[in-house]
Structure formats: C-alpha cells, structure tokens
C-alpha cells in the first residue's frame, strides 16, 4: 500500500520564489521610473507656479516691504539649489524681500531671470529647460505677452 505525502517539493518552492523575485524586480524598476518622472514634474509645477505668481503680482502692481510705494515689476531668478521670487527690474541678491524656494538637487535648470512688467505682465520671450539625471526634460516658455506654457 502506498502512502500519499502532502506538501510542496523543493523544486516547486524554488519555482514560486523565483517567480516572485522576477515580479518584485520588475515592479522596482517600474516604480523607480515613476518616481523620477514625479520629481521632474513637481519641479516643473513649482517653477510654473512661481512664474504665475510673479506675473500676477506684476499685473496687480503689488509691492511688499516699506520701501516700495508705487508697485514694482516681479520676476523669478534661477540658482542651482533654489529659485528666488524677487521684485524690481533686476534680481538683487541682497534684497530682504526676496522669497527663496529650495529645489531638488537632482534636477538641472537652464535659463535666465524672467521679469514681468507692471500692469501688463509682459516679458521678453524666454525658455527654461529642466532635466533630470536620466535625461528626461521639461521646457517652460514665456512668450512676449507673458503667457506661460510647458511641455511634459
């Protein structure tokens, strides 16, 4: 008479563990790519929000601080480790009214200062390119009328 053994053989266990390992490895690769995409999108969204705020303040002829009386142009200055919202015709690093926003060190930024004129919100046509370590890029452009658009 034969007795039946219940349970899994070692080979079956190895096959199941191998399949789970492959699925986990694939999920990790996909998840890391999604994380990198989120990083560049959040930096783009921050920069676009800063531009929209600067344009809105310029069009509203806003002015912060006790020195200003008749309103000033507003703009955004780009540095390696931060973006700075400033008021005035040009960026002045010593101005106490500048608002500094830290940015991700894994994203590089190429572009210059963007300043919006009072009341009209116009500016010179510019573009700023954000790129991450994997080569993903996002381009933010402002046209002469001050409209802000972006890719990706």
Buried (B, 14 or more C-beta within 10 A) or exposed (E): EEEEEEEEEEEEEEEEEEEEEEEEEEEEEEEEEEEBBEBBBEBBEBBBEBBBBBBEBBBEEBBBEEEEEEBBBBBBBBEEEEBBBBBBEEBBEEEEBBEEEEBBEEBBBEBEBBBBBBEEBBBEEBBBBBBBEEEBBBBBBBBEEBEBEBEE
